Amino acid sequence: MSARTMLDDTNNASAGAGGATLGDTEFAFLCNFVYKHCGIVLGEHKRQLVQGRLARRLRALKLRGFDAYVELLCRDPQSELGELASAISTNVTAFFREMHHYDLLVDELLPRWLEAKRSGGKLRIWSAGCSTGEEPYALAMVLAEALERSGSNVDARILATDLSPQALEVARRGEYPLDRLGGVSEARRNRWFLRGEGAFEGLACIHPRLRELVSIQPLNLLHEWPMRGPFDAIFCRNVVIYFDKPTKQKLFERYAGLLEQGSYLFLGHSESMYGLSDAFDLVGRTVYRKNAA
């Protein structure tokens, strides 16, 4: 599930494909399926939303109803998982969202890391749940600028992952409507975006230098992780708010395993690690540092 995904209660759902209704059995299956594979809890109050969102997916697959969709999920869960996650969620993200996190990187963390790694070592940041790419590309901007200021040739990279294939496709294209750049300063717009022409008129295209810094990969946070770390920072913002307590605890434990002592975990503005992990200390607004415990 995307780091910027949230179930949107403002969308009214009606009947499913061909007027079909999402019955109790199918809804119960979908609730269990989504929890098992995505870690998200769906309550009864989400039934109409799920029905309306999946109606479009059923039409795309030319399925007769929700029972047929359940059969598809039973036959091959992984093939449809990303599409299901995208169908029931809305990507909510922006460039430089929660600016205080970027200020901390620019003013303190990146200069410290680059100096410490000047004689060797790697700098690695993970955008866990990158959605349509605004977060990792914003991170790439401040990283590229810090590298230039320091004159450093440190091996620095940003890993960007998400479950949603649609979101990842947008991130890989790196093309955004001009009105999506509201959080980007004029100087950074001029420096890090190329204005689209012809078929790309009205779009701002990510500069190739930023693309070099960002690796975009599909990943389900609840499944096995191929990377072994260590990371200097992990951004997992506006993801765990949709998980239950056991899932949050397990995820924080896994993050701690990829962070060395003194490395950082960034959460979203409405998220907290209180009572969920002893591996981190709160050091700023939704900023946690891996401790020695």
Steps between C-alpha positions, in 0.01 A plus 500: 500500500631842412658722755261770385195285464188538706149370471292793380173528688382789286437286194149361497482140382205348324432162348781291356562375150177459312303605808642219714511548875793415723358230721595408855709198399697686233553805722624283787743330262629834371545634853707196596692507173591869526603462864711192432681641198500877562462533878199730464188454708170548315192549714134469409486876445733452201273253320337752265834657419659164420200403288511817296877495452514135398211539258742671261749219540234238429403681183864517390534124554157431340388305806133433568511591869685499827484123536702468180751752633539300819561190290775685312667601827486143625659365180788746484518746792826668405408582142211724609629630833646824369192576293273433798706727723485776240127455446403550864741783576575856400857626470547811713846653473686817407847636446657606832203395707579548872782741422654475847635158407685643202627790709656252742667318212637820344610676819638210699487142376629511142806718582584268791460182298695627201789613718508167684499305173745722314779244520276211402161349567153524354208728574165329464145634551184295457165650405280213615167550328611756243161531331527699175856611570475849644666402827810322359554770238477771768755302702717476189492880460633568849751215467633624165532852639682375812742299285578811297552721804735250661691421182459138602505196275335278761304207358149626579172342391129509582289185487132566423249217541125455483241228454282682246600438135310810387682722750836354405436560132440870571817513711707338226371743238586792725256731322271720709238765422634847572240553772658211695812707564340724762743391773810552284687831516549695179874437515448126522238504224750664269782271607342158526211494251484516122191663350318258271441587136277357230328190635639589845364856502381597848727248671817544702751220445750390763862591422720203396736568793222419746410185310858384544466521877167317531434127451128419475393146584176314587478376857234382741603609849336191650697257284870412483741789444790437260711791630725448799597858585630673688308821431585840641132597494167340423197709407176314573248781519123460509516123466478341844196705600292245309656196672395334822731490801664158436576595139651832606717330762631247252572767239691720745703197611592429138594863439724494807679201352598706194613806693827535688517671836447873449314464169156652451141398435251764381125450550199700383349793685218292654712196586684404817720221629381547859461164673596310185880475501792539739754518218453871428511830685280792399737785408271736309152536358431146364877443479645193674862397550613140541636456850759266648246270667 
